Amino acid sequence: MQHVLVYADSLSWGIVPGTRERLPFERRWPGVMEIALQATGLAARIIEDCLNGRRTVWDDPFKPGRNGLAGLEQRIEIHSPLALVILMLGTNDFQSMHPHNAWHAAQGIAALVAAIRRAPIEPGMPVPPVLVVAPPPFDVPKGPLAPKFAGAGAKAAGLADAYRETASALACHFFDAGSVTPASRVDGIHLDADQHERLGQAIARVVAPMLASGG
């Protein structure tokens, strides 16, 4: 059994846009991916570590524990051996209380990759490869979250290209979620159920050859 860690935020946690509800495992994209991988004959288990509001490397001034860098090395240690780590973070870096742009978020991703690679895993266990996933670009934020994400689209301009460049420089795999789905039609930020399905299937097609070849 190969274990894949998804380290992410509410887009992957599966929040139902416009509510505080959560999609069931088989309908959120990590679950869709696991089912698709297993359908190809791969013995793969997806471990979800997805926290609402998680940033790449910054704190939330209103809620504790949203800094993605804090404790990441220990999470890698806890779940090792890992065949792959998937990072899909950055959306919350552009909340209205932050001044960050795409370059800043990409530097946050670089710091996370460094933490994954220096994690104190047991001797003989592999340092897992990393797949960096750029979240889909913002639509116009709608509903109760609109003030929290005011101006996010402009600040996040060029995010996929910045992540692609960082992933290339660090010898990580890369996938642009925006190439297969936009953001939610309901809130302009998260993913609707059909978008989870498309994204999970697409990432499964990227991950399957990695697992089959051992990374």
N, C-alpha and C positions, 0 to 999 in steps of 0.2 A: 504494500500500500504506500503510495506516494502522497505526502502531505503538502498542500499549498496554502500559505498564509495570505489572506486578503487583509491588508492594513489600510483602513479607509475611514470614511465619514458617513453622514446620513444618506448620501446618494447610494451607498452600498448596503447600509443598514436596512434600507428598504422602507423608509417612511413613505406613507401614502400622501402625495401632495394635497395640501389643503386640510390635512387632519393631523392628529398625533398617533395614528394607527400605523401598524407595520405589516407589510406583505409577508406571507408565509415563506419559509425557506425555499420551497420549490419554485416560487414566483419572483424572488429577488435574484439579481444577476449572478451572484456567487453560487446560488443553488442551481440555477439554470445551467451554469457552466459545469458544475459537478455532474449533473445528470447527463449532459451532452458528452463529457469526457468518458464517463462510465459506459455510455452507449457505444463508444468506439472500441471498447475492450480494455481501456486503461483503468487500473485500480488506483483511483485518485480520490482523496478526501480533501474538501475545502474547509479550512479553519477560518472563521470570520472573526476579525477584531475590528469592528466598525463602530465608531463613537460619533454620535450626533454633535456637530460643532467642532470637531477636531480640525486644527490647523496643521500646517507642516511643522513649523518650529516656534510658533508664537502662542502666547497665553491669551485666553479670553478674559477681558477685564471684568466680566460679569459672572462667569461660571468657572470653577476650578477644573483642572485636569484635562484641558483641551489642547495642550501642547503635544504634538505628535512625537517630538523627539524624546520627551521624558519617559523613561522606562522602556523604550523600544528595544534596547539591547537585551534586557531581561525577557521580553516577550519572545525574542528569537531563541534565547537560551531555553525558555520553557517549552517551546514547541519543536525544538530540534529532535531529530534531523528533518530538515525541510528540503523539498525538491525545488521550491520556487517561492519567492515573496512577490506579491503584487501590491504596488503602491498606487492608490488612486486618491490623492489628496490635493488640496489647493483651493477648492471652492470657497472655504471659509476664510482663507487669507484675504479675501476681497470684501469682507463685511465692511459696513460703513464706518466702523470705528477704527479701521486700519488704513494706512496710506499706501499699501503695497501695490506693486505692479507685477507683471508676468516674470520679470527678471528676479524679483525677490522670491516669488514662489518657487521658481526653478532652483534658486540657491537653497531654499528649504528642502527641496527634494534631494539635492546633492548631500546635504547634511544627514538626511535619513538613510541614504544609501551607505554613507560612511559608517553610520551607527550599526547598520545591519552587518557590515563586513568586519567590524571589530568586536562583535558580540562574543562573549566568552563561552563558546560551545565546547562540548566534550571532545577530547582527542579522537581523531579519525572521522569525525562528522564533517560533512561538506559545508563550506560557506555557500549559502544558497544564491543562485542567480536571482536577479531582480528584473521584474517587468514594470516599467513606469507607464501608467495609464493617465493621459491627460483627460480630465473631465470635460463633458460637452460644454460649449460656450453658453453663457447666460442668454436667456430671452429676457423680456422686460419682467422684472420681479413683480408678482401680484399677491394680493391677499395680506394676511397678517405679517408675513416676512418681508414685505416690500421695504419698509424703513431700514431693516437690518441690512439689506443688500442694495440700497440706493447707490447708484453709480458703479456697481460692481462690473457691469459689462465693459465699460470703458477702461477700468483699471486692469481687467483681465485680458485685454487685447493682445494677441500674439502668444497666448499661453501654450498652445500645442507646439508651436515652433520653438519656444524657449525650452519646453520639456524635451522635445526631440533632440535639440542640441546638447542638453545636459546628459541625456541618456547615452548619446553617442560618445561624448567625452569620457563618460565613466564606464563604457562597455556594458551598458544595460540594454535589455530589450525595451522596445517602445511600442505603444499603441495609442492612437487618437480616438477616444470614444466618440468625438464629434463627427468622425467619418461614417458612423453607422446610426447615430441618433442625435437629435437636438435635445434641449432641456424640456422639462415638463410643460405641457400645454396649460396646466392648471396653475402652477405657481412660478414658472419660468426659471426654476432653480434645480429641482430634484428630477426624478425619473418617474414616468407613468409606467403602469404594469407592462404594457406592450413594449415600452422602451427597455425595460429590464430584460425582457425576453430576447430582443434583438442584440443587446449588448452582451448578455451571457453567451449566446450562441456564437457571436463574433469572437469574443475573447477565447472561448473554447477552441476555436479553429487555430488561434495563435498559440495557445498553450499546449495543445496536443502534441505537436512535433517536438516541443521542448522536453516534455516528459518522456516521450518515446526515445529521445536521444540522450536523456540524462542531463538536460540543461543546455 
